[in-house]
Structures are given as structure tokens and as C-alpha cells.
Amino acid sequence: MKKNEIKVMKFGGRALSSTNSFFSMADIIYKHKNTKQLIIVSALEDTTRMLKKAAQLAENLNIKEGEQIIENIYNKHINYANQIISNQYILQELRAVLTNYKNEIQKILEGVNITNELTARTLDLIMSYGEKLALQLIYHFLKEKNFSIAFIEAEKLILTNNNYNYASPLFEDTLAKCKDNLFPLFESFQIVITQGFVGTSKSSEQTTTLGIESSNLSAALLAAICNTSEITFWTDVEGFRSCDPKLINNTKPVKSISYKDARLLADNGFKLIFPKMIDIAIKYKIRLIYKSIFSPDGDFTEIAEKDTVEKFTHIIYKIDHLRHYSQSKHLSKSKEKHLRFKKAFPNGLSKICIFNTNLEKLIGLLSDIYKMNNGNLIHFNINNDSKIQEITLNSGISNKVLEFIHENL
């Protein structure tokens, strides 16, 4: 295929958080109606986490609560369907598919409950339904809009090893699958939609997942196979910002980042970037563009092959739920200290990461941060060989400290 023949776009679950966002997505796709498009979608927000929780409840013999979670997930998708789809035939068709998925999940949960065992393979199967539900909801919505569109399950495209919960894609095998199952669809349809996150084990032929938040990896893999030069990731924020705009006002845009810096951020817990996707982008020279579904012409961020990053403000982000000593490098793993930790920090610890900052200026803020934490534990990891510095502190004040650092650096 010629370079750029297929436009690859990925729509994240957080971006599709309201009925208006679905119509914004349709508008974006319509703007490229004369171009072949491959659309990759994620599960709606919180769906994967709730599916995992339901599976764990079933394993612990609390299947009723697990089944209620599945019912809530089902109702969420049905409610969206009722609001965004008016064609009753298409709506009825979608309801039947979603109901079938709900019944399948509940049957799997019953098996987990009976055996009192949740294997990694079964967990992958259960979690994969989040993307299945989203794929069908979005496909039927776009179908009603009269797009020339087909859907295909990612299990028919992406082959992986059998490392359940964090499987690695097999490029050549996936390429062969795409030649057989994906490319022919573009002969009859303008748009093909599939889901991220999931694949199929080459050896066992069972469903696998590529890791939490790995839909971007799926998009990068399929973009490389489609020989495209860029991917657009549609989120709920205008590209990368100096801090999370949901937590902090007056954030600044980050226009561009090099592959090297993007990989550094990904390896240090920056959620918008999945580490392995950068490796694919580097190898196949794919530009990664992050835009807001709510402001398509607004600020955006580009990750591309550059020796130096364009000058921009720092990036500050937070990693929550460091609840155990084993999750924090500077803390002992002993049971006694673990209990003391739980008593001292019932809400756990958070880690604030500061990228591309003036280290001397940051150190000057530490005494104020220490006072804000009432003199309790603060760990500051100074790394002169890295662009990322870390502060670990009480989760209860992490947002306050985040805002303080953002305002004063």
C-alpha cells in the first residue's frame, strides 16, 4: 500500500464520555470522508476496571455483586444507544448484540464462581468485553449516519504471544492476518472500525490483552501495518498540557515532544503514552498527534522523530494509589512498617513527577511542600541523569501540592 493511503485515528474511552462526544466523533470522521479510514476504539471510561472488579468478586464467591456490575455496564451502553441512535431497526440490532455479550460475561463469571479460580487467561477474556461493547455501540452509531463502514474484531487481526494480561503483538503474524482480513474490507468500505487492547494468542488461539491502557499500542501496530505516516489520538484534552487541566487551571500547551522524551515519560507512568507504541513509531517513522475531540482545531501535541524537543514548559503529572511499601522504592517491605504505613497514610501515597524542570528552582520549593505535608514523610528523588524528578507524599494533599508546584516553577 502507498504511504498515507489509510488515515488511522484512535478514539479513547475518556473522550467518549457524553452523547455530544459521539456526534463530535462523527463530525471528525465525516471531514475525512473521501479518505480510507481505520478507526480504533477503546472501552468506555471505567468499563475495563469494573469488569476486572466483577471477575474478582466472582472469584471471591460474591457473584451477585459481580453480576450487578455487569448489569450496570450493560445499562450504561444501552442508555448511550437510546440517546444517540434513532433508527429503531439499528437500535434493536445493537440491543441484541449487547444483550448477548452481557449473557456471555455472566456465564463466564458463573464458571469463575464455581471453580473459585480466576486465571490470567479468563481475566483477559472478561476484560476484553469492554472493547467489544464499545466497538458495537460506535459501529452501529456510525452505521446510522450512513457511513460506508465495516467492523472487524481485533482478535481476527492481532496475534500475540500467550503472556496473558500483558501480551506482546507478533508483527509478521499480525501483518499476515491483516492482509487476509483487514485490507480486503477497504475494497468495499471507506471506513473500517476495530478495537484496541485485545488480540489472540498464536499458540492457544485464546483472547489476550496487551496491558492496561494499551489501545494506543494497538493503533500504532495497525498504523505500521497499514504503512501510514501518522496516527491521530482523539482525547478529551487539547494535546498534552503542562498539568492535568481537570485538576489545575491555566495549563500551558505542549506543542511537540521527541520520541526519546515520550518514551521517558511513558516509562515513568505518564498515562497518555504506552511505552511499546513509541518503539513502533520510531521503527516505522510514524508521527503521533494528540487532539481534543471537543476542539479539533485547537492546540495539539506532536510526537515525532526529532533530536531535540521544541522548547516548552514543564510537564507535571501525578501517579496515585501507591498504597503499599512494595510500590515505593524508598520504603521497607516489612510487615511491621507496612502496618505503620497504613496507619500513617490511610489514603495511601501519591507520586508527583516533574518533567523538564529547573532542578535548583524545584529544590527551593521543597521546604514549603514539607510544611504543606505537616512535616510528614516526603521523599524527593533527585536524578541528575534524567529529565524527570519525583516527589512522593501523602495522597490527601497531592492535588494541593501539584497546584503549588505548577504555579511556582
KATATA-V476883 format. One record per backbone hydrogen bond with DSSP energy under -0.5 kcal/mol. CO is the residue of the C=O (numbers start at 0). NH is the residue of the N-H. If there is no record, write none. Layout:
{{CO & NH} {CO & NH}}
This chain:
{{1 & 4} {4 & 35} {5 & 7} {6 & 8} {6 & 37} {7 & 231} {8 & 39} {9 & 11} {9 & 233} {10 & 41} {11 & 15} {12 & 44} {14 & 16} {17 & 21} {18 & 21} {18 & 22} {19 & 23} {20 & 24} {21 & 25} {22 & 26} {23 & 27} {24 & 28} {25 & 29} {26 & 30} {27 & 31} {28 & 31} {29 & 32} {31 & 34} {35 & 6} {36 & 38} {36 & 191} {37 & 8} {38 & 193} {39 & 10} {40 & 195} {43 & 46} {45 & 49} {46 & 50} {47 & 51} {48 & 52} {49 & 53} {50 & 54} {51 & 55} {52 & 56} {53 & 57} {54 & 58} {55 & 59} {56 & 61} {57 & 60} {61 & 65} {62 & 66} {63 & 67} {64 & 68} {65 & 69} {66 & 70} {67 & 71} {68 & 72} {69 & 73} {70 & 74} {71 & 75} {72 & 76} {73 & 77} {74 & 78} {75 & 79} {76 & 80} {77 & 81} {78 & 82} {79 & 83} {80 & 84} {85 & 87} {86 & 90} {87 & 91} {88 & 92} {89 & 93} {90 & 94} {91 & 95} {92 & 96} {93 & 97} {94 & 98} {95 & 99} {96 & 100} {97 & 101} {98 & 102} {99 & 103} {100 & 104} {101 & 105} {102 & 106} {103 & 107} {104 & 108} {105 & 109} {106 & 110} {107 & 111} {108 & 112} {109 & 113} {110 & 114} {111 & 115} {111 & 116} {116 & 118} {118 & 122} {119 & 123} {120 & 124} {121 & 125} {122 & 126} {123 & 127} {125 & 128} {126 & 129} {127 & 131} {128 & 132} {129 & 133} {130 & 134} {131 & 135} {132 & 136} {133 & 137} {134 & 138} {135 & 139} {136 & 140} {137 & 141} {138 & 142} {139 & 143} {140 & 144} {141 & 146} {142 & 145} {146 & 148} {147 & 189} {147 & 190} {149 & 192} {152 & 155} {153 & 156} {153 & 157} {156 & 158} {157 & 199} {158 & 169} {159 & 201} {161 & 163} {162 & 165} {167 & 160} {168 & 170} {169 & 173} {170 & 174} {171 & 175} {172 & 176} {173 & 177} {174 & 178} {175 & 179} {176 & 180} {177 & 181} {177 & 182} {181 & 184} {181 & 185} {182 & 185} {183 & 186} {184 & 187} {184 & 188} {189 & 36} {190 & 149} {191 & 38} {192 & 151} {193 & 40} {195 & 197} {196 & 209} {198 & 207} {199 & 159} {200 & 204} {205 & 200} {207 & 198} {208 & 166} {210 & 213} {213 & 216} {213 & 217} {214 & 218} {215 & 219} {216 & 220} {217 & 221} {218 & 222} {219 & 223} {220 & 224} {221 & 225} {222 & 227} {223 & 226} {226 & 3} {228 & 286} {229 & 7} {230 & 232} {230 & 288} {231 & 9} {231 & 233} {232 & 234} {232 & 290} {233 & 11} {234 & 292} {236 & 238} {239 & 253} {241 & 315} {243 & 246} {243 & 247} {251 & 241} {252 & 254} {253 & 239} {254 & 301} {256 & 303} {257 & 261} {258 & 262} {259 & 263} {260 & 264} {261 & 265} {262 & 266} {263 & 267} {264 & 267} {264 & 269} {265 & 268} {268 & 270} {269 & 272} {272 & 274} {273 & 276} {273 & 277} {274 & 277} {274 & 278} {275 & 279} {276 & 280} {277 & 281} {278 & 282} {279 & 283} {280 & 284} {280 & 285} {281 & 284} {284 & 286} {286 & 230} {286 & 288} {287 & 302} {288 & 232} {288 & 290} {289 & 300} {290 & 234} {291 & 294} {294 & 291} {294 & 297} {300 & 289} {301 & 256} {301 & 303} {302 & 287} {303 & 258} {303 & 305} {314 & 354} {316 & 352} {317 & 319} {318 & 350} {320 & 322} {321 & 348} {323 & 326} {324 & 327} {327 & 330} {333 & 337} {334 & 338} {335 & 339} {336 & 340} {337 & 341} {338 & 342} {339 & 343} {340 & 344} {344 & 347} {347 & 394} {348 & 321} {349 & 392} {350 & 318} {350 & 352} {351 & 390} {352 & 316} {352 & 354} {353 & 388} {354 & 314} {356 & 358} {357 & 361} {358 & 362} {359 & 363} {360 & 364} {361 & 364} {361 & 365} {362 & 365} {364 & 368} {365 & 369} {366 & 370} {367 & 371} {368 & 372} {369 & 374} {370 & 373} {372 & 375} {377 & 379} {378 & 380} {378 & 391} {379 & 381} {380 & 382} {380 & 389} {382 & 385} {386 & 355} {386 & 356} {388 & 353} {389 & 380} {390 & 351} {391 & 378} {392 & 349} {393 & 396} {394 & 397} {396 & 400} {397 & 401} {398 & 402} {399 & 403} {400 & 404} {401 & 405} {402 & 406} {403 & 407} {404 & 408}}
